[in-house]
Amino acid sequence: MTLTHEPTAPYHSAQDALRVLETVARRPTGVTDSELARQCGLGTQRLTALLRMLRREGYVDQTADGAYVTGAALSRLGSAHGRDQALRETLQHTLGRLRDSVGAAVYISRYIDGEIQVTQCAESPATPAVHEWVDFRSSAHASAVGKSLLGQLDLNGRRDHLARHKMARLTSRTITSEKLLLSRLDAHPPTVPILDLQEYAVGTVCAAVPITAGSSVGCLALSLPVEHVHRLRQAADRLNKGAAPVLLSLAI
């Protein structure tokens, strides 16, 4: 399977944040923001935004004299012991904040061994998760999650998946033509969120954005009741802008 994804804005933010973290980690006694800007080659505005995000996520702390040092979250993720649990907890914390920010249930999904897996979800009574009335693994053609993941595969990978999962009509809006679906996936810019307007389930709209960490295929998604469809594009854009901490956690 070959991947076709292109770097997105959150990917670039995560890469810049990694450079900042590496620089901070090399200086256990602390490093100033001016030194970080010089060593990482980042402008003041860009660095300020990254440091704000890194402090919020617990990856860096600021000492009394204003220098930056590594934070507890980075230590937990950098430890070989219990890293998987630490990563899951970190991601869940980030998802919870994203859920509150976008006002929707938020999901992380991965394409693992040829199948779609929703690995984590943040929901609440006010932002309920979508009802999985058809197994997500067999409905990639209809869901924003599925189309985002398929869109990151090459043509052979997409065809292989569709050959194993029949494109059933789930609603009147579901695409059941493989040729049409492949054409739309091919034409969709990787930096633009993929939308599902009641293609998977009547009464629900969704959006998904790619999260690429190394060679893995993943996406960040949200779902809303159809009566909130007017908020979908804005929520999707906000989700996209908030994807950098998720990418960073997966990359550390």
Secondary structure, 3 states (H helix, E strand, C coil): CCECCCCCHHHHHHHHHHHHHHHHHCCCCCECHHHHHHHHCCCHHHHHHHHHHHHHCCCEEECCCCCEEECHHHHHHHCCCCHHHHHHHHHHHHHHHHHHHHCCEEEEEEEECCEEEEEEEECECCECCCCCCCCHHHCCCCCHHHHHHHHCECHHHHHHHHHHCCCCCCCCCCCCCHHHHHHHHHHCCCCCCEEEECCCCCCEEEEEEECCECCEEEEEEEEEEHHHHHHHHHHHHHHHHCCHHHHHHHHC
